[in-house]
Amino acid sequence: MKKYFAYLEELRHSSVTNMYGARPYLQREFPELAHDPQRASEILRAWMDSYRTKGGNSK
């Protein structure tokens, strides 16, 4: 999970995409997710949840 989270954090900082649209990027970067959109979505959701609990977007 760590490698996925690290990639998503890099992607977020790059401003290439809105993170709600990050699933296809995750699938392209990691071959094991290429044909598993559900798993890629679960990883993205877990990353977003962990980011919220760190206080990233909370006021």
Stockholm file with secondary structure:
# STOCKHOLM 1.0

chainA/1-59         MKKYFAYLEELRHSSVTNMYGARPYLQREFPELAHDPQRASEILRAWMDSYRTKGGNSK
#=GR chainA/1-59 SS CHHHHHHHHHHHHHTSSCGGGCHHHHHHHCGGGTTCHHHHHHHHHHHHHHHHHTTSSCC
#=GC SS_cons        CHHHHHHHHHHHHHTSSCGGGCHHHHHHHCGGGTTCHHHHHHHHHHHHHHHHHTTSSCC
//
